[in-house]
Amino acid sequence: MHSLVLRALVTDFIVAKVQVMLHRRDFLAHAGSALGSIALLDLLNQKGLLASQQPVIDPAKPYAPRSTHHPAKAKNVIVVFCAGAVSQLETWDYKPELIRMDGLPLEGGPAVTFQGPAGNLARPQYEFRPHGETGKMISDLVPHLAQLTDDIAFIHSLTSSSNTHGPAENFLSTGFVLDGFPSIGAWVSYALGSENQNLPAFISILDPRGVPQNGSNNWGPGFLPAAFQGTVLGAKDPVKNLLPPGVSPGSDLAVRAALQRMNQRHAQQHPGDDQFLARIASYELAARMQLSVPDVIDFTKEPEHILRLYGADDTTNPLKAAFAKNCILARKLIEEGVRFVQLFNGAYASGGELNWDGHGQIKQQYDRHAMIMDQPVAGLIRDLKQRGLLEETLVVWCTEFGRMPMFQKGAFGRDHNPDGFTCWMTGAGVKPGVSHGRTDDLGKKAVEDVHPLYDLNATILHLLGLNHEQLTYEHNGIQRRLTNVEGHVIREILA
């Protein structure tokens, strides 16, 4: 039962008892049960079932590291967010029955799906082959990632609450389909702060092709303090305006020193001005980033074999090389102690030309998109592993929903499907070589160990040492949390 409901029930019970304790006989009759209620309230509080464990944050040091709810398996996270809804049927979810029924109508299936009339069932557009010691069947679309299946835990039975890209991106990133709620990275930086005071705790790396459908909602703070929003970076377009034009570094340092003295004087004259302290902390972080960011985004020090591992040396595919540099940047940020890195693959809605939204020509489009995504993400995992960083870093590959087993009528692509799709994890705290959950024989609907995306986010928080039910923030009189009033940790994929 939800902790707030428990608190309300116990409180109402005690109030009711007090109301009838107006006479001595009533008092003696009910004192025992009233004291028992008080004892129950204390016991529930000791077990952490009543009170949320909101972090205590110093406004002057909002990014200071904070303690976890329980021992953490992961120190930091990289979320690879493939925008546009990757088809599970062309990648991770092997369905022999769909191959057998290729070209046939789906008996009892919907006549109309999200974008219009449904066509016939269509086999996967790529061959599936067994990989690794587990023999996991993976599509030829992603040959580099297929080699890593023994390190990966697949969740084949996820569901979303929306079949529209914008609201579905919201649901994956914030736990709500509506705008205005904090992103998971903002929740994490709010809860845990950062191990590096020279870089933000939460950084979003945009795809070289542009921003995702719902833009800053994916890294926004919602109603959390603005200090915890994601900072947008990218190898192609790093932080702008690090130094004012025409101002030397020496002059800039002198100006900042003078401002610091003025700020200290103001803080002494106005003690307790938390908003002022938070604003100063933000400015001071920006000043420190002037020194730290140029080094982080400098790829000239990366050896040739690392560039080759990621595919960043690919002169024939500039988009792949640019995305590969974003993956290297993600690794460098993790090395520097950044807590949460959001790495986007795919951009805004474009008929599937700039992201994975394969309605019309899914094979033609996926050939291009996979070439950009596959080797760089596999290189990132291999690089983290060889540096010993994968032992403390959780890598999550996700997308907002899946695709239908039939083609759209008159097209060679698949429509939106929020009822069953695949995401996966690897790294810190994750059981390797696991396939959890199942969709039906055609891959249309999750039928076994069904997990709404709340569960994915609850599991990410759990591995970071956070209890998703206790991580709350009061907004408009409601104790809000990332997982709303839902969510269970997917323990079957935990090491």
N, C-alpha and C positions, 0 to 999 in steps of 0.2 A: 504494500500500500504506500502511496506517495507520502513523503514525510510531512508535507503541509497539511494533508488530510488527517494524518495521525494527530498532529498537534491540535487541529481544530476539534476533533472528536473528544480528545482527552480534556481540553479546556472547557468545552460545552458541558461535559459530564460533571466536572468539578463545580461549574457555575450552578448547574441544576441542583447539585447537592447542597450548596450554600443557601440557595433560595428556600429550601425546605427546612433548614436547620434554624428555625425561628424559635423553637421551644426546646427545653432541656431534654425531654424524652426523644424528640426527633434528633437532637444532636447526638445523644448516646447511641441511638439506633443506627445512625448513618456515619458516625465518625470513623468506624473501621473501614468502610468502603471508600470514604473520602481519602483517608490516609493511604489506602492501597492505590488510589488513582494518582496521588502525588508520587508514590514510589514508582509507579509505572512510568510517569512522565520523566522522572530522573533516570530510570533505567534506559528508556528510549533515547534520551539525550546523550548518555554515556556511550551508547552504541552508534551514535551519529545518525540516527534515524529521524531526528526532529530538526536539527540545526544544519543549515548549509555551512560549508566551511569557506566563506568568502575570504580571499586573500587580504591581508592588511598591507596597504600600499602607502608609502611615503610620497606625497605629491612632488617633493623635490627630487625623488629618486624613483620614478615610476618603472624604470627598467631594471631595477635591482633584482637579482635572482631570489626566488621564493621557494618554499618547501612544497613537496608533493603531498597528496592525501595518503599514498601508500608507496612502497618502493617501486621505482620506475625501471622498466626494461630499456626504454629508449630515452636518450637525452634530447634528441631533435628529430625532425620529420622533414621529408621531401615528398610533396604530393604532386605527382604528374597528372595534370588534369587535361584529358583529351576532349576538347570542346566539339560539340556537334553530334554526340551520341554514336560511339563506335559500335558497329554490328558485332554482337557476340558470336554470330553464326559464321562470320568470316575470319574469326581470330581464335577464340579460346574454347568455345562450346561446341564440341563435335557431336553431330546428329546424323548417324547413318540412315535413320528413317526418312530424314528430309532429302537425302540423296535418292533413296528408293522412290519417293513420291514426287520427284521433280516434274513440274509441268502439270500436275493434277490440281483440281480445286480443293480447298480445305473444307471438308464436309462439316457443316454447322458453323463455319467460320464467319467472321463479320463481312457483310457486303461492302461496307464503307469503313475505312480507317481514318486516321487523323487528317490526311490531305486529300482524300477522295476515294473512289472505288478501288476495291482490292482485286488484284489479279490472282494468278495461280501460284502454288508453292514453287519455290525456286531453290535448287541445291546451293550449297556454299560455292562461292565463285573461286575458291582456292582449294587445293588438295590439303588434306590433313595427314600428318605422319606422326608416329610415336617418337618421343624424345626422352632422353635421360634414363636413369635407372628406373624411374617410375613408369616409363612408357607412356607418359602423358601425350595425348593427341593434340597437336598444335598446328595451326594453318601455316602454309608456305608463305603467307603474307608477311610474317614476322620471323624470319629465320634466325636473327641474332638473339632476340628474346627467347625463342624456342629452345635455345641451348642452355638457358638458365632455369628451366622449369623445375629442376630438383631443388632450387633455392626458394621457390615461390609457393605461396598459399593462395589458391584460387577460391573465390566465393562466387558460385554460379547461380545463386538464387536471390539476388538483390531485386528490390522493387522501389519505384519512385512514386511520389504523390502527384506528379504532373507529367503530361506528355507534350508540353510546350517548352522549348529550349530555355527561355528566360526564367520562368518560374522553376523549372527543373534544376537549372544551375543554382538558383537561390536555395532550393531544397537540399542539394548536395553540399553547398558551401556554408549554409547558415541554419539548416534544420527547419526552415519555413519557406513556403512558396511565395509569400508576400515580401515586398521590400522593407528595409528598415531594421533588420535583425543582424546581430554581430556574426561575422564569419568565424569559421573554426580557428583560423590563425589568430584572430583577435582574441578569442576566448583563451587560447593557449598562452599568448603573451601576457594577457591580463592575469592569468593564474600563476605563471611561472617566471615571468620576467626574462632576462637574458644573461648568458654567461659572458657576453661581450658588450661592454659599455660604449664601444666606438662604432657599432653598427646597430641597426634596428633589430628587435627580436623577431620580427615577421617581415619577410620580403617576398613580393610577387614578381616573378620574371615573366614578362609577356612574350608571346610568340612573335617572331620577326614579321609575321603577316598582319599583326594587329591585335586588338583587344577582343576578349570573348564577348558573347552575346550580352550578358548582363553587367559587363564592365566592372566598376569598382564595388558593386555589391559583393563580389567574390572575395574581396580583401578589405571591405569596409568594417568600421567598428560598431555600426548600428548605434545602440544606446549606451554602449560602453564608453569610457573616456576616450577622446580622440587620440591619445597617446598610443593606443593599442591597435590602430589601423595598420594595414600593410603598407610598406614602402615599395613603390614600383621601380624595378631595375631591369636591365637587359643588356646583353653584350652589344647589341646593335645600337641601342639608344640609352646610354647610362644616365646617371643623375645629371640633370641640367643645372646650370648656374652655381656650380660648386664654388667658383671664385667670381666676384664682381668684375665686369670688363674694365680694363684700364687701371686696376688696383693691384699693386704688388703684394706678394705674400706677407712681407714685413709690415706694410701699412695695414693690411687686413688684421694681422695679429694685434697691432697697437690699438686699433679701433675696438676689437673684441675685448681686450683687457680693460679699456675705459668703460665699456658697457657693463662688464662684469662688476666693476667697482660701483657703478650707479645702481645696478640691480641689487647688490648686497645692501647698499644703504637703504633702498626702498623696502627690502624685506625686513630690515631691522625696524623701520618706522611703521610697518604694517604687518605685524606678526599674525599668523593664522590665515593669510591670504593664499589658500590652496591653489586657486586658479592661476595666480601669478607665478607661484612656484612651479606648477606643471608647465606653464608656457616657457619659463626659463629653461627647464629641463629639456624641452623639445628643441629650443634654440641651441643649447649647448651640445646636444647630440648632433644636430646639423653641422655645428662647427667642427666637431671631432670627425664627422664623415668627410670633411674636406681633406683630411689627411689619410683616412683609412680606405675610402672608396677607390681612389685612383690605383692603389696597389691591388685591390681585389679584382678590378676589371682589366688588369694588365695581363694579356695572354702571351706576351713575348717571352715570358720565363717558362712557359710550358714546353717540355721536351717534345720532339717530333713524334715519339712513340705514343705519347698521350693524345696528341692531336689526331693521330692515326686511329687510335683505339675508339675515339668518339666519332670519327668521321668529320672532324673539323677542318681537315686538310682537303676535303673534296672540292676541287675546282670546277667540277662539272655540274654541281648542284648547289648554288649559293644559299638557297633556303635551308638545305640540310646542314651546310657548314655553319650557318648562323644559329640554327637551333642547337647544334652540337656545342657551340660556344656557350649557349645558355645553360646546357647541362654541365659543362665544366665550371661555369660560374656558380651553379648550385652546389657543386662539390666544394668549391673554394669557400663559399659562405658557411657551409657546415664545418669546415676546418677552422673557421674563425669563431665558431660558437654561436652562429645564428640559430635560433630555436626552431623556427618554422619557415620553410621555403616552399612556395607555391609555384610550380613550373608549368606554364601553359603550353599545350601543343594544339594549334588550331585557333582561329580567330572568329570574327563575327559571321552571322548568317550570310551566305553567299551562294545558295544553291549547291552547297557542297564543294565549291571551288577553293575555299580558304579554310575549311574545317571538315569534320567527318560526317557531315549531314548528307548521306548518300541516297538521295531520293531518285535521281534520274539515271545516272550511269555509275553505279557503285563500284564496279571493278576498275574503270578508268580512273576514277577519283581516288580510290584506295591505293592503287598502284603508286600514285604520287605521294599521298599522305604517309603511307607506311615507309617509303624511302626516306622521308624526312625524320620520322619518329623512331624507327626500330633500332638502328645501330647506335645513335646517340644515347638513348635510354639504357640499352644494354651495356654500352661503354661506361655510363655513369655507375651502374650497379657493380660492374667488374672493378672499376677504379676504387669505389668505396671499399670493396671487399679486400683488394690487395693492400690498401692503406690501413686496414684494421678499423675503418670507420663504420662499416656495416654492422658491427657488433653493438654499436650504440645509436645507430641511425635507422629509423623506420622509413621505408620507401613504399608509397602507396600509388598504384596506378588506378585511375578512376575515370569514369565518364558519366554523363547525367542520366541516361537511360539507354535501352537497347533498340533492336530492330525486329520487325515482323518476319516470320518465315516465308511469307509470300512477297512477290514483287507487287508494286503498284500497277494498276491496270494501264497498259500502254507505255510502261517505262521499264527500266532495267535497274531499279533500285528499290530499297525497302523503306517502309514508313516507320514512324515512331512506335516504340513499344516499352512502356514503363512497367510491364508486369513480370519481367524476368530478364536479367542481364548479368554480366560478369564484371567484377573488379578484382584486384589482387594486391597482396602485400608481400614484402620480403624484408629481411633485416632483423633488427633488434626485437626479440621477444616473439618472433613468428616461427611457427612450426614449418620447416621446409618440406616441399614435395607433397603438399596436401591439396586435395580438391574437395571442397565442402559445398553441400547444397546441390540441387538439381532442378533443371527446368524439364518440362514434358518432352516427349520424344521428338517434337518438332521445334523445340526451343522457344515456344511462344510464351509460356507462363511458368513461373517458379512453383514447384509442387512439393519440394522436400526441403526442410530446414529453411523456410522462407524468411528473409531478412529485409525489412525496410531499411532505407539508407540511414535511419537513426542508429541502427546497430553498427554500421560501419564507423560512424563518428564516435559512438560510445567506445568502440574497440580502440580507436586511435587515442582517445583520451586516456583509456585504461593503461595502455602501454607507456604513456608519458607519466604515469603515476597519479592520474586524476580520476576521481569518481564522478561520472557524468551526472549523477543525481545530486551531488553535493556542490558542484560548481555552478553557482547561481549569481544573479545580479538583480536587485529589485528595481523594477521599472513600472511606473504607473500603478504602484501598489501590488504588483505581481512579481513573485520570484521566478524570473525567466532563466532558462538554461538552453544549451545548444540542442538538446534532444527533446525539447518541449516536455511532455509528460510520458514520453515513450522511451524506447531504447533498451537493448540488452547487449552485453559484451559477447562477442562471438568466440567463445572459449575453445571451440573445436580447432581453431587455427592458431592457438597460442602454444608456444613451446613450454 
